[in-house]
Amino acid sequence: MKIVGVSSCIAGLAHTPMAAKALTKAGEKLGHEVKIEQQGAMGTIDEITLDEVAAADVVIIAADKVIENEGRFKGKPIVRVKIGQCVAHGEEVIKKVVAAIEAKNKA
Amino acid sequence: MIVSEEQIFLDSPLKDKKAVLQFISEKALEQGVTNSKEQVLTDFLARETEYSTAVQEGIAIPHAKSSAVKQSKLYIVRLQQAIDWDSPEFKVQVIFAILVPKEESGTEHIRILSNVATQLLEEEFQQVIFHVKDPQSLLKKLNIA
């Protein structure tokens, strides 16, 4: 599955890059293509392009504030997850999101 | 340097979260990182009320992005015993505390701190921080280049 997303926390220091890494790492392990854009104190890192949005099966938003440019994801299934959950349980988050999208596609 | 031996405290006997954050705030004052340990502590605690900074079993990353902080610093405290960190899931034994001036963003310091934060997700590095014997060996393993 192709998964894109955005991580963003209040200070933008630690949870933002940690969530991005945890989800990407989980994707590698579980065999999914995951790219997470970081909106943090370093500005925007690994920006998700419109082409990547178009190709994605699902969008994960791991944020505890309003993210920038959410409009580009319009029309895509969006899953919102607490950023702390992504940091602590990246694999479970990816598994749940994948299962939800698979169930939706079957229906 | 964002962190040196002077910011690393291994096997501290501190027993609760507030005492740890107080200790770090005091060190920050002693070491010229702030002029107000009270403000740093207040900012640490304010962040803790949002949601717990315990990120994995045994590890917390409290942070203060504060007008009272003059330069970015990383403090590392390892406790003798794991303590409660207001997390429903995790006890905490190792604390990576981040102090950053309020307006700082996009700098080399922030980049280094981000690297260290992501390093905490690596199992190999977790083994190092729980078992390392002295600050120097820990510094060698930290991704602070």
gemmi code that builds the backbone of each chain (N, CA, C; Angstrom):
import gemmi

chains = {
    "A": [
        ("MET", (0.847, -1.203, 0.000), (0.000, 0.000, 0.000), (0.880, 1.251, 0.000)),
        ("LYS", (0.401, 2.294, -0.643), (1.142, 3.561, -0.633), (0.494, 4.503, 0.380)),
        ("ILE", (1.300, 4.923, 1.345), (0.791, 5.759, 2.434), (1.583, 7.063, 2.466)),
        ("VAL", (0.890, 8.183, 2.491), (1.572, 9.454, 2.726), (0.990, 10.066, 3.997)),
        ("GLY", (1.672, 11.080, 4.514), (1.140, 11.697, 5.721), (1.919, 12.918, 6.139)),
        ("VAL", (1.436, 13.509, 7.240), (2.080, 14.699, 7.792), (2.213, 14.510, 9.295)),
        ("SER", (3.402, 14.830, 9.834), (3.540, 14.867, 11.291), (3.818, 16.300, 11.720)),
        ("SER", (3.192, 16.699, 12.818), (3.378, 18.064, 13.303), (2.982, 18.138, 14.770)),
        ("CYS", (3.921, 18.593, 15.618), (3.603, 18.751, 17.033), (3.783, 20.202, 17.434)),
        ("ILE", (3.426, 20.532, 18.661), (3.386, 21.939, 19.063), (4.763, 22.597, 18.983)),
        ("ALA", (5.765, 21.996, 19.600), (7.097, 22.602, 19.578), (7.830, 22.290, 18.263)),
        ("GLY", (7.464, 21.186, 17.648), (8.099, 20.811, 16.381), (9.516, 20.294, 16.539)),
        ("LEU", (9.883, 19.935, 17.762), (11.270, 19.569, 18.030), (11.499, 18.063, 17.974)),
        ("ALA", (10.671, 17.331, 18.676), (10.973, 15.926, 18.908), (9.913, 14.984, 18.337)),
        ("HIS", (8.648, 15.216, 18.705), (7.610, 14.284, 18.240), (7.471, 14.312, 16.722)),
        ("THR", (7.638, 15.474, 16.120), (7.465, 15.580, 14.666), (8.437, 14.663, 13.917)),
        ("PRO", (9.749, 14.794, 14.129), (10.657, 13.875, 13.420), (10.552, 12.432, 13.910)),
        ("MET", (10.239, 12.252, 15.195), (10.153, 10.874, 15.718), (8.970, 10.128, 15.096)),
        ("ALA", (7.824, 10.794, 14.990), (6.651, 10.141, 14.400), (6.931, 9.796, 12.943)),
        ("ALA", (7.568, 10.716, 12.225), (7.884, 10.460, 10.811), (8.780, 9.235, 10.688)),
        ("LYS", (9.789, 9.172, 11.546), (10.702, 8.037, 11.472), (10.015, 6.729, 11.874)),
        ("ALA", (9.221, 6.795, 12.941), (8.566, 5.566, 13.430), (7.637, 4.998, 12.357)),
        ("LEU", (6.889, 5.855, 11.675), (5.942, 5.378, 10.663), (6.677, 4.863, 9.424)),
        ("THR", (7.734, 5.563, 9.026), (8.497, 5.138, 7.851), (9.158, 3.789, 8.112)),
        ("LYS", (9.734, 3.672, 9.297), (10.396, 2.427, 9.692), (9.384, 1.268, 9.723)),
        ("ALA", (8.212, 1.545, 10.276), (7.172, 0.512, 10.340), (6.753, 0.103, 8.927)),
        ("GLY", (6.653, 1.077, 8.027), (6.290, 0.787, 6.642), (7.290, -0.150, 5.993)),
        ("GLU", (8.568, 0.146, 6.187), (9.623, -0.713, 5.621), (9.470, -2.140, 6.120)),
        ("LYS", (9.248, -2.255, 7.417), (9.168, -3.582, 8.021), (7.948, -4.351, 7.514)),
        ("LEU", (6.841, -3.632, 7.342), (5.582, -4.300, 6.984), (5.358, -4.353, 5.473)),
        ("GLY", (6.281, -3.784, 4.706), (6.156, -3.877, 3.261), (5.214, -2.858, 2.632)),
        ("HIS", (5.114, -1.676, 3.227), (4.312, -0.604, 2.627), (5.216, 0.588, 2.339)),
        ("GLU", (4.803, 1.347, 1.313), (5.585, 2.517, 0.952), (5.050, 3.695, 1.761)),
        ("VAL", (5.854, 4.200, 2.674), (5.379, 5.276, 3.560), (6.267, 6.505, 3.397)),
        ("LYS", (5.646, 7.645, 3.179), (6.398, 8.905, 3.195), (5.652, 9.916, 4.058)),
        ("ILE", (6.341, 10.451, 5.039), (5.721, 11.386, 5.976), (6.405, 12.750, 5.888)),
        ("GLU", (5.613, 13.759, 5.652), (6.130, 15.139, 5.633), (6.177, 15.673, 7.059)),
        ("GLN", (7.311, 16.255, 7.416), (7.442, 16.848, 8.752), (7.176, 18.348, 8.678)),
        ("GLN", (6.248, 18.810, 9.484), (6.045, 20.257, 9.628), (6.451, 20.609, 11.050)),
        ("GLY", (7.708, 21.000, 11.206), (8.217, 21.231, 12.559), (9.113, 22.447, 12.621)),
        ("ALA", (9.988, 22.458, 13.628), (10.857, 23.609, 13.843), (11.970, 23.705, 12.798)),
        ("MET", (12.094, 22.689, 11.957), (13.038, 22.771, 10.843), (12.337, 23.230, 9.566)),
        ("GLY", (11.078, 23.678, 9.686), (10.302, 23.999, 8.491), (9.696, 22.724, 7.939)),
        ("THR", (9.483, 22.683, 6.621), (8.888, 21.489, 6.018), (9.992, 20.592, 5.474)),
        ("ILE", (9.945, 19.318, 5.881), (10.932, 18.331, 5.428), (10.170, 17.197, 4.743)),
        ("ASP", (10.735, 16.691, 3.651), (10.101, 15.597, 2.896), (8.670, 15.948, 2.469)),
        ("GLU", (8.533, 17.077, 1.833), (7.206, 17.545, 1.414), (6.506, 16.526, 0.511)),
        ("ILE", (5.223, 16.326, 0.749), (4.423, 15.423, -0.081), (3.929, 16.201, -1.308)),
        ("THR", (4.266, 15.716, -2.486), (3.864, 16.401, -3.720), (2.447, 15.969, -4.119)),
        ("LEU", (1.865, 16.716, -5.032), (0.514, 16.386, -5.503), (0.502, 15.034, -6.210)),
        ("ASP", (1.578, 14.719, -6.932), (1.664, 13.405, -7.593), (1.656, 12.283, -6.552)),
        ("GLU", (2.388, 12.514, -5.464), (2.420, 11.492, -4.401), (1.049, 11.338, -3.747)),
        ("VAL", (0.340, 12.457, -3.599), (-1.021, 12.383, -3.053), (-1.893, 11.560, -3.994)),
        ("ALA", (-1.783, 11.843, -5.273), (-2.628, 11.153, -6.258), (-2.388, 9.642, -6.222)),
        ("ALA", (-1.132, 9.251, -6.015), (-0.790, 7.827, -6.042), (-1.094, 7.118, -4.720)),
        ("ALA", (-1.337, 7.883, -3.665), (-1.467, 7.281, -2.335), (-2.820, 6.599, -2.131)),
        ("ASP", (-2.808, 5.522, -1.339), (-4.052, 4.847, -0.962), (-4.705, 5.515, 0.232)),
        ("VAL", (-3.878, 6.150, 1.061), (-4.409, 6.728, 2.302), (-3.452, 7.801, 2.829)),
        ("VAL", (-4.023, 8.723, 3.581), (-3.247, 9.810, 4.180), (-3.342, 9.693, 5.702)),
        ("ILE", (-2.178, 9.713, 6.367), (-2.169, 9.722, 7.838), (-1.815, 11.128, 8.307)),
        ("ILE", (-2.646, 11.698, 9.155), (-2.286, 12.986, 9.749), (-2.024, 12.766, 11.234)),
        ("ALA", (-0.766, 12.932, 11.600), (-0.330, 12.753, 12.983), (0.052, 14.128, 13.507)),
        ("ALA", (-0.934, 14.825, 14.052), (-0.664, 16.222, 14.412), (-1.466, 16.604, 15.638)),
        ("ASP", (-0.882, 17.468, 16.465), (-1.674, 18.016, 17.553), (-1.859, 19.523, 17.343)),
        ("LYS", (-1.777, 19.945, 16.090), (-2.172, 21.307, 15.728), (-2.644, 21.280, 14.285)),
        ("VAL", (-3.192, 22.388, 13.819), (-3.682, 22.451, 12.436), (-2.473, 22.379, 11.495)),
        ("ILE", (-2.553, 21.492, 10.514), (-1.405, 21.379, 9.610), (-1.546, 22.351, 8.441)),
        ("GLU", (-0.425, 22.600, 7.797), (-0.427, 23.474, 6.628), (-0.836, 22.684, 5.395)),
        ("ASN", (-1.606, 23.330, 4.565), (-1.897, 22.798, 3.234), (-2.589, 21.431, 3.267)),
        ("GLU", (-3.566, 21.294, 4.159), (-4.298, 20.023, 4.225), (-5.172, 19.833, 2.985)),
        ("GLY", (-5.509, 20.949, 2.338), (-6.394, 20.918, 1.169), (-5.917, 19.996, 0.063)),
        ("ARG", (-4.609, 19.777, -0.026), (-4.091, 18.929, -1.113), (-4.536, 17.473, -0.969)),
        ("PHE", (-5.003, 17.101, 0.217), (-5.404, 15.697, 0.449), (-6.900, 15.472, 0.188)),
        ("LYS", (-7.601, 16.501, -0.241), (-9.057, 16.417, -0.445), (-9.409, 15.241, -1.365)),
        ("GLY", (-10.412, 14.483, -0.945), (-10.851, 13.358, -1.765), (-10.169, 12.047, -1.419)),
        ("LYS", (-9.092, 12.121, -0.628), (-8.375, 10.902, -0.206), (-8.890, 10.449, 1.155)),
        ("PRO", (-8.861, 9.151, 1.415), (-9.170, 8.743, 2.792), (-8.104, 9.292, 3.747)),
        ("ILE", (-8.552, 9.981, 4.795), (-7.617, 10.571, 5.761), (-7.827, 9.906, 7.119)),
        ("VAL", (-6.745, 9.451, 7.733), (-6.824, 8.892, 9.078), (-6.048, 9.817, 10.002)),
        ("ARG", (-6.710, 10.265, 11.066), (-6.028, 11.128, 12.042), (-5.626, 10.302, 13.254)),
        ("VAL", (-4.362, 10.391, 13.612), (-3.827, 9.590, 14.715), (-3.090, 10.520, 15.660)),
        ("LYS", (-3.181, 10.243, 16.955), (-2.410, 11.045, 17.914), (-0.924, 10.859, 17.636)),
        ("ILE", (-0.203, 11.950, 17.684), (1.215, 11.876, 17.298), (2.001, 11.010, 18.276)),
        ("GLY", (1.627, 11.042, 19.548), (2.314, 10.208, 20.544), (2.150, 8.722, 20.244)),
        ("GLN", (0.968, 8.354, 19.731), (0.720, 6.954, 19.354), (1.645, 6.538, 18.210)),
        ("CYS", (1.843, 7.445, 17.268), (2.718, 7.132, 16.127), (4.149, 6.911, 16.597)),
        ("VAL", (4.589, 7.726, 17.560), (5.961, 7.593, 18.062), (6.115, 6.279, 18.828)),
        ("ALA", (5.139, 5.992, 19.679), (5.269, 4.830, 20.559), (4.916, 3.525, 19.850)),
        ("HIS", (3.977, 3.597, 18.899), (3.450, 2.363, 18.299), (3.310, 2.491, 16.790)),
        ("GLY", (4.384, 2.826, 16.134), (4.343, 3.040, 14.686), (3.781, 1.851, 13.923)),
        ("GLU", (4.220, 0.664, 14.313), (3.783, -0.532, 13.579), (2.284, -0.768, 13.708)),
        ("GLU", (1.784, -0.649, 14.923), (0.342, -0.866, 15.128), (-0.475, 0.162, 14.348)),
        ("VAL", (0.014, 1.405, 14.319), (-0.711, 2.447, 13.583), (-0.797, 2.069, 12.102)),
        ("ILE", (0.333, 1.682, 11.515), (0.330, 1.313, 10.086), (-0.585, 0.102, 9.866)),
        ("LYS", (-0.493, -0.890, 10.731), (-1.336, -2.091, 10.574), (-2.822, -1.729, 10.597)),
        ("LYS", (-3.207, -0.893, 11.564), (-4.620, -0.519, 11.690), (-5.102, 0.270, 10.479)),
        ("VAL", (-4.257, 1.202, 10.030), (-4.642, 2.028, 8.883), (-4.797, 1.149, 7.638)),
        ("VAL", (-3.854, 0.246, 7.429), (-3.908, -0.645, 6.274), (-5.167, -1.517, 6.349)),
        ("ALA", (-5.450, -2.059, 7.529), (-6.629, -2.915, 7.692), (-7.909, -2.131, 7.405)),
        ("ALA", (-7.960, -0.891, 7.871), (-9.161, -0.071, 7.659), (-9.367, 0.202, 6.166)),
        ("ILE", (-8.289, 0.500, 5.462), (-8.407, 0.804, 4.028), (-8.767, -0.463, 3.250)),
        ("GLU", (-8.181, -1.592, 3.627), (-8.512, -2.855, 2.955), (-9.995, -3.189, 3.142)),
        ("ALA", (-10.500, -2.994, 4.347), (-11.912, -3.264, 4.629), (-12.801, -2.336, 3.815)),
        ("LYS", (-12.387, -1.092, 3.714), (-13.170, -0.088, 2.980), (-13.192, -0.434, 1.483)),
        ("ASN", (-12.047, -0.865, 0.967), (-11.969, -1.184, -0.467), (-12.801, -2.413, -0.831)),
        ("LYS", (-12.965, -3.313, 0.132), (-13.761, -4.521, -0.116), (-15.250, -4.201, -0.124)),
        ("ALA", (-15.620, -3.256, 0.710), (-17.052, -2.963, 0.913), (-17.701, -2.409, -0.366)),
    ],
    "B": [
        ("MET", (28.845, 23.584, 21.711), (28.366, 22.195, 21.805), (26.974, 22.127, 22.425)),
        ("ILE", (26.159, 21.360, 21.798), (24.787, 21.260, 22.282), (24.714, 20.355, 23.523)),
        ("VAL", (25.663, 19.433, 23.627), (25.729, 18.581, 24.821), (27.177, 18.160, 25.026)),
        ("SER", (27.610, 18.194, 26.287), (28.944, 17.711, 26.615), (28.818, 16.910, 27.908)),
        ("GLU", (29.947, 16.451, 28.416), (29.895, 15.642, 29.651), (29.159, 16.352, 30.784)),
        ("GLU", (29.259, 17.694, 30.783), (28.623, 18.454, 31.868), (27.100, 18.404, 31.842)),
        ("GLN", (26.536, 17.988, 30.739), (25.066, 17.906, 30.668), (24.552, 16.460, 30.800)),
        ("ILE", (25.462, 15.551, 31.141), (25.054, 14.146, 31.246), (25.184, 13.670, 32.699)),
        ("PHE", (24.091, 13.131, 33.221), (24.068, 12.687, 34.624), (23.574, 11.250, 34.670)),
        ("LEU", (24.490, 10.334, 34.920), (24.124, 8.919, 34.908), (23.884, 8.422, 36.331)),
        ("ASP", (22.831, 7.631, 36.480), (22.499, 6.980, 37.743), (22.195, 7.965, 38.866)),
        ("SER", (21.344, 8.900, 38.513), (20.854, 9.878, 39.476), (19.817, 9.227, 40.396)),
        ("PRO", (19.831, 9.602, 41.689), (18.877, 9.000, 42.640), (17.514, 9.698, 42.653)),
        ("LEU", (17.271, 10.678, 41.787), (16.002, 11.423, 41.824), (14.809, 10.479, 41.685)),
        ("LYS", (13.706, 10.879, 42.359), (12.597, 9.920, 42.519), (11.296, 10.305, 41.818)),
        ("ASP", (11.182, 11.557, 41.357), (9.941, 11.887, 40.635), (10.188, 12.920, 39.537)),
        ("LYS", (9.176, 13.013, 38.665), (9.308, 13.832, 37.461), (9.646, 15.283, 37.782)),
        ("LYS", (8.916, 15.859, 38.750), (9.152, 17.270, 39.042), (10.582, 17.490, 39.542)),
        ("ALA", (11.068, 16.570, 40.355), (12.437, 16.699, 40.879), (13.450, 16.655, 39.741)),
        ("VAL", (13.190, 15.813, 38.739), (14.106, 15.710, 37.593), (14.112, 17.021, 36.812)),
        ("LEU", (12.917, 17.558, 36.536), (12.833, 18.790, 35.750), (13.422, 19.973, 36.531)),
        ("GLN", (13.232, 19.934, 37.856), (13.821, 20.961, 38.720), (15.356, 20.900, 38.675)),
        ("PHE", (15.864, 19.690, 38.768), (17.313, 19.460, 38.718), (17.895, 20.006, 37.413)),
        ("ILE", (17.246, 19.699, 36.303), (17.745, 20.159, 34.997), (17.679, 21.686, 34.916)),
        ("SER", (16.602, 22.257, 35.429), (16.466, 23.720, 35.410), (17.576, 24.376, 36.230)),
        ("GLU", (17.911, 23.759, 37.366), (18.998, 24.290, 38.199), (20.337, 24.206, 37.487)),
        ("LYS", (20.593, 23.070, 36.839), (21.840, 22.919, 36.090), (21.916, 23.949, 34.962)),
        ("ALA", (20.779, 24.190, 34.322), (20.745, 25.165, 33.225), (21.119, 26.560, 33.738)),
        ("LEU", (20.677, 26.875, 34.941), (21.038, 28.164, 35.544), (22.536, 28.196, 35.862)),
        ("GLU", (23.024, 27.162, 36.550), (24.459, 27.072, 36.903), (25.348, 27.190, 35.678)),
        ("GLN", (24.891, 26.603, 34.575), (25.736, 26.532, 33.384), (25.489, 27.668, 32.396)),
        ("GLY", (24.697, 28.643, 32.820), (24.508, 29.831, 31.986), (23.595, 29.647, 30.789)),
        ("VAL", (22.807, 28.575, 30.814), (21.883, 28.330, 29.700), (20.627, 29.185, 29.866)),
        ("THR", (20.363, 29.576, 31.117), (19.204, 30.438, 31.407), (19.548, 31.376, 32.552)),
        ("ASN", (18.756, 32.458, 32.664), (18.850, 33.325, 33.839), (17.733, 33.031, 34.823)),
        ("SER", (16.798, 32.188, 34.427), (15.639, 31.927, 35.283), (15.294, 30.452, 35.310)),
        ("LYS", (15.741, 29.792, 36.375), (15.399, 28.371, 36.483), (13.903, 28.195, 36.697)),
        ("GLU", (13.275, 29.202, 37.339), (11.833, 29.120, 37.593), (11.066, 29.095, 36.272)),
        ("GLN", (11.460, 29.982, 35.347), (10.749, 30.052, 34.071), (10.957, 28.774, 33.260)),
        ("VAL", (12.180, 28.248, 33.286), (12.455, 27.015, 32.542), (11.590, 25.880, 33.098)),
        ("LEU", (11.534, 25.795, 34.425), (10.713, 24.740, 35.038), (9.239, 24.917, 34.655)),
        ("THR", (8.763, 26.162, 34.725), (7.368, 26.439, 34.354), (7.100, 25.993, 32.913)),
        ("ASP", (8.031, 26.283, 32.008), (7.837, 25.927, 30.599), (7.908, 24.420, 30.379)),
        ("PHE", (8.812, 23.758, 31.099), (8.849, 22.283, 31.047), (7.489, 21.719, 31.466)),
        ("LEU", (6.994, 22.207, 32.624), (5.760, 21.649, 33.189), (4.556, 21.980, 32.314)),
        ("ALA", (4.577, 23.161, 31.685), (3.472, 23.539, 30.802), (3.386, 22.549, 29.643)),
        ("ARG", (4.529, 22.194, 29.095), (4.524, 21.224, 27.997), (4.016, 19.865, 28.474)),
        ("GLU", (4.397, 19.486, 29.685), (3.973, 18.180, 30.210), (2.452, 18.090, 30.357)),
        ("THR", (1.789, 19.231, 30.570), (0.336, 19.182, 30.734), (-0.372, 18.925, 29.398)),
        ("GLU", (0.283, 19.166, 28.272), (-0.344, 18.911, 26.958), (-0.573, 17.400, 26.794)),
        ("TYR", (0.503, 16.649, 26.800), (0.442, 15.195, 26.909), (1.830, 14.724, 27.304)),
        ("SER", (1.902, 13.543, 27.910), (3.163, 13.100, 28.493), (4.262, 13.019, 27.440)),
        ("THR", (5.471, 13.372, 27.845), (6.611, 13.305, 26.924), (7.330, 11.953, 27.021)),
        ("ALA", (6.724, 11.003, 27.730), (7.273, 9.637, 27.712), (6.968, 9.061, 26.333)),
        ("VAL", (8.002, 8.721, 25.570), (7.783, 8.337, 24.171), (7.900, 6.840, 23.911)),
        ("GLN", (8.643, 6.160, 24.750), (8.853, 4.720, 24.605), (9.049, 4.186, 26.012)),
        ("GLU", (9.053, 2.861, 26.145), (9.311, 2.305, 27.462), (10.672, 2.800, 27.957)),
        ("GLY", (10.664, 3.475, 29.120), (11.915, 3.894, 29.737), (12.443, 5.254, 29.323)),
        ("ILE", (11.825, 5.882, 28.312), (12.423, 7.106, 27.752), (11.427, 8.265, 27.697)),
        ("ALA", (11.878, 9.429, 28.174), (11.067, 10.644, 28.046), (11.893, 11.751, 27.403)),
        ("ILE", (11.190, 12.635, 26.697), (11.857, 13.770, 26.063), (11.170, 15.082, 26.447)),
        ("PRO", (11.256, 15.475, 27.734), (10.670, 16.763, 28.109), (11.347, 17.882, 27.323)),
        ("HIS", (10.588, 18.916, 26.976), (11.236, 20.031, 26.304), (10.622, 21.361, 26.686)),
        ("ALA", (11.479, 22.367, 26.699), (11.048, 23.730, 26.969), (11.538, 24.604, 25.827)),
        ("LYS", (10.559, 25.106, 25.062), (10.891, 26.099, 24.043), (10.550, 27.411, 24.707)),
        ("SER", (11.594, 28.106, 25.203), (11.331, 29.108, 26.225), (12.068, 30.419, 25.977)),
        ("SER", (11.379, 31.503, 26.295), (12.021, 32.824, 26.185), (13.147, 32.955, 27.208)),
        ("ALA", (13.145, 32.095, 28.226), (14.183, 32.163, 29.261), (15.435, 31.372, 28.892)),
        ("VAL", (15.400, 30.679, 27.752), (16.565, 29.883, 27.333), (17.430, 30.691, 26.371)),
        ("LYS", (18.733, 30.749, 26.683), (19.631, 31.585, 25.880), (20.287, 30.813, 24.739)),
        ("GLN", (20.515, 29.529, 24.956), (21.145, 28.724, 23.903), (20.603, 27.304, 23.974)),
        ("SER", (20.542, 26.652, 22.813), (19.994, 25.295, 22.764), (20.913, 24.324, 23.493)),
        ("LYS", (20.314, 23.486, 24.324), (21.081, 22.481, 25.070), (20.287, 21.196, 25.190)),
        ("LEU", (21.028, 20.120, 25.259), (20.432, 18.818, 25.535), (20.973, 18.330, 26.876)),
        ("TYR", (20.078, 17.996, 27.787), (20.483, 17.396, 29.068), (20.042, 15.939, 29.082)),
        ("ILE", (20.929, 15.082, 29.540), (20.591, 13.661, 29.614), (20.727, 13.200, 31.063)),
        ("VAL", (19.637, 12.690, 31.600), (19.655, 12.179, 32.980), (19.203, 10.722, 32.948)),
        ("ARG", (20.017, 9.853, 33.518), (19.575, 8.465, 33.697), (19.391, 8.207, 35.181)),
        ("LEU", (18.243, 7.676, 35.534), (17.919, 7.464, 36.949), (18.314, 6.057, 37.377)),
        ("GLN", (18.513, 5.930, 38.674), (18.793, 4.594, 39.224), (17.587, 3.685, 39.055)),
        ("GLN", (16.387, 4.302, 39.195), (15.160, 3.514, 39.093), (14.164, 4.214, 38.177)),
        ("ALA", (13.403, 3.422, 37.442), (12.355, 3.991, 36.589), (11.284, 4.639, 37.452)),
        ("ILE", (10.747, 5.762, 36.986), (9.743, 6.502, 37.763), (8.491, 6.747, 36.914)),
        ("ASP", (7.440, 7.193, 37.578), (6.202, 7.559, 36.892), (6.415, 8.864, 36.119)),
        ("TRP", (5.864, 8.930, 34.884), (6.028, 10.148, 34.073), (4.660, 10.613, 33.542)),
        ("ASP", (3.612, 10.380, 34.302), (2.247, 10.738, 33.903), (1.861, 10.148, 32.557)),
        ("SER", (2.390, 8.976, 32.276), (2.022, 8.284, 31.045), (1.237, 7.045, 31.424)),
        ("PRO", (0.132, 6.759, 30.716), (-0.628, 5.552, 31.039), (0.145, 4.284, 30.700)),
        ("GLU", (1.167, 4.412, 29.898), (1.849, 3.243, 29.350), (3.253, 3.012, 29.890)),
        ("PHE", (4.008, 4.100, 29.981), (5.451, 3.935, 30.160), (5.975, 4.494, 31.476)),
        ("LYS", (6.865, 3.736, 32.107), (7.712, 4.271, 33.177), (8.940, 4.867, 32.506)),
        ("VAL", (9.629, 5.736, 33.224), (10.754, 6.432, 32.598), (12.010, 6.315, 33.447)),
        ("GLN", (13.096, 5.964, 32.777), (14.382, 5.902, 33.475), (15.427, 6.834, 32.851)),
        ("VAL", (15.288, 7.066, 31.551), (16.244, 7.937, 30.874), (15.506, 9.153, 30.331)),
        ("ILE", (16.062, 10.335, 30.643), (15.417, 11.585, 30.255), (16.346, 12.353, 29.329)),
        ("PHE", (15.864, 12.618, 28.127), (16.565, 13.490, 27.188), (15.794, 14.812, 27.177)),
        ("ALA", (16.324, 15.806, 27.893), (15.596, 17.069, 28.031), (16.161, 18.103, 27.066)),
        ("ILE", (15.258, 18.721, 26.323), (15.657, 19.658, 25.278), (15.282, 21.076, 25.690)),
        ("LEU", (16.267, 21.961, 25.654), (16.032, 23.378, 25.931), (16.347, 24.166, 24.667)),
        ("VAL", (15.376, 24.956, 24.228), (15.565, 25.719, 22.994), (15.013, 27.129, 23.192)),
        ("PRO", (15.749, 28.148, 22.711), (15.203, 29.505, 22.770), (13.878, 29.589, 22.011)),
        ("LYS", (12.971, 30.397, 22.507), (11.607, 30.410, 21.998), (11.524, 30.622, 20.478)),
        ("GLU", (12.294, 31.549, 19.966), (12.132, 31.905, 18.556), (13.001, 31.079, 17.623)),
        ("GLU", (13.754, 30.131, 18.179), (14.698, 29.418, 17.310), (13.981, 28.380, 16.443)),
        ("SER", (14.252, 28.423, 15.139), (13.760, 27.372, 14.254), (14.658, 27.309, 13.022)),
        ("GLY", (14.703, 26.133, 12.438), (15.455, 25.952, 11.205), (16.968, 26.021, 11.347)),
        ("THR", (17.489, 25.966, 12.565), (18.931, 26.119, 12.751), (19.632, 24.758, 12.842)),
        ("GLU", (20.952, 24.840, 12.817), (21.787, 23.660, 12.988), (21.455, 22.941, 14.313)),
        ("HIS", (21.260, 23.729, 15.355), (20.933, 23.130, 16.663), (19.659, 22.306, 16.608)),
        ("ILE", (18.647, 22.865, 15.963), (17.364, 22.155, 15.875), (17.551, 20.864, 15.074)),
        ("ARG", (18.349, 20.957, 14.020), (18.587, 19.769, 13.194), (19.245, 18.671, 14.032)),
        ("ILE", (20.228, 19.049, 14.837), (20.917, 18.059, 15.685), (19.944, 17.442, 16.690)),
        ("LEU", (19.129, 18.300, 17.310), (18.177, 17.790, 18.300), (17.171, 16.831, 17.659)),
        ("SER", (16.745, 17.145, 16.428), (15.838, 16.240, 15.711), (16.512, 14.894, 15.458)),
        ("ASN", (17.783, 14.952, 15.076), (18.520, 13.707, 14.832), (18.602, 12.859, 16.091)),
        ("VAL", (18.901, 13.506, 17.218), (19.018, 12.765, 18.471), (17.664, 12.159, 18.843)),
        ("ALA", (16.596, 12.937, 18.642), (15.255, 12.438, 18.991), (14.939, 11.174, 18.186)),
        ("THR", (15.242, 11.194, 16.888), (14.920, 10.010, 16.083), (15.836, 8.841, 16.441)),
        ("GLN", (17.035, 9.159, 16.881), (17.959, 8.099, 17.302), (17.378, 7.279, 18.462)),
        ("LEU", (16.544, 7.941, 19.267), (15.951, 7.258, 20.418), (15.029, 6.113, 20.007)),
        ("LEU", (14.635, 6.072, 18.737), (13.759, 4.991, 18.268), (14.552, 3.760, 17.845)),
        ("GLU", (15.883, 3.889, 17.792), (16.707, 2.756, 17.356), (17.008, 1.847, 18.543)),
        ("GLU", (16.677, 0.564, 18.364), (16.854, -0.360, 19.486), (18.307, -0.439, 19.968)),
        ("GLU", (19.197, -0.381, 19.007), (20.624, -0.453, 19.354), (21.025, 0.725, 20.255)),
        ("PHE", (20.521, 1.904, 19.910), (20.847, 3.088, 20.704), (20.181, 3.029, 22.081)),
        ("GLN", (18.971, 2.445, 22.124), (18.299, 2.301, 23.426), (19.139, 1.439, 24.370)),
        ("GLN", (19.713, 0.385, 23.826), (20.592, -0.463, 24.647), (21.753, 0.355, 25.198)),
        ("VAL", (22.312, 1.222, 24.349), (23.434, 2.060, 24.779), (23.006, 2.956, 25.935)),
        ("ILE", (21.875, 3.648, 25.780), (21.539, 4.632, 26.822), (21.164, 3.975, 28.150)),
        ("PHE", (20.619, 2.773, 28.084), (20.276, 2.120, 29.357), (21.495, 1.499, 30.047)),
        ("HIS", (22.513, 1.171, 29.280), (23.616, 0.398, 29.863), (24.984, 1.070, 29.862)),
        ("VAL", (25.102, 2.181, 29.172), (26.424, 2.800, 29.037), (26.971, 3.178, 30.430)),
        ("LYS", (28.297, 3.061, 30.573), (28.893, 3.224, 31.912), (29.337, 4.657, 32.216)),
        ("ASP", (29.685, 5.416, 31.182), (30.189, 6.761, 31.467), (29.768, 7.750, 30.376)),
        ("PRO", (29.693, 9.035, 30.743), (29.208, 10.056, 29.805), (29.973, 10.079, 28.483)),
        ("GLN", (31.286, 9.876, 28.559), (32.079, 9.953, 27.330), (31.669, 8.908, 26.296)),
        ("SER", (31.430, 7.690, 26.759), (31.022, 6.637, 25.837), (29.663, 6.980, 25.223)),
        ("LEU", (28.788, 7.591, 26.027), (27.474, 7.982, 25.508), (27.623, 9.059, 24.435)),
        ("LEU", (28.469, 10.036, 24.711), (28.691, 11.118, 23.736), (29.164, 10.570, 22.397)),
        ("LYS", (30.015, 9.553, 22.454), (30.534, 8.971, 21.217), (29.440, 8.348, 20.358)),
        ("LYS", (28.406, 7.849, 21.029), (27.331, 7.166, 20.290), (26.244, 8.127, 19.818)),
        ("LEU", (26.228, 9.337, 20.382), (25.178, 10.295, 20.016), (25.421, 10.846, 18.622)),
        ("ASN", (24.313, 10.949, 17.883), (24.400, 11.462, 16.523), (24.318, 12.992, 16.555)),
        ("ILE", (25.454, 13.612, 16.976), (25.419, 15.077, 17.128), (26.348, 15.771, 16.144)),
        ("ALA", (26.714, 15.076, 15.076), (27.595, 15.687, 14.070), (26.779, 16.614, 13.175)),
    ],
}
model = gemmi.Model(1)
for chain_id, residues in chains.items():
    chain = gemmi.Chain(chain_id)
    for i, (resn, *xyz) in enumerate(residues, 1):
        res = gemmi.Residue()
        res.name, res.seqid = resn, gemmi.SeqId(i, " ")
        for name, pos in zip(("N", "CA", "C"), xyz):
            atom = gemmi.Atom()
            atom.name, atom.element = name, gemmi.Element(name[0])
            atom.pos, atom.b_iso = gemmi.Position(*pos), 0.0
            res.add_atom(atom)
        chain.add_residue(res)
    model.add_chain(chain)
structure = gemmi.Structure()
structure.add_model(model)
structure.setup_entities()
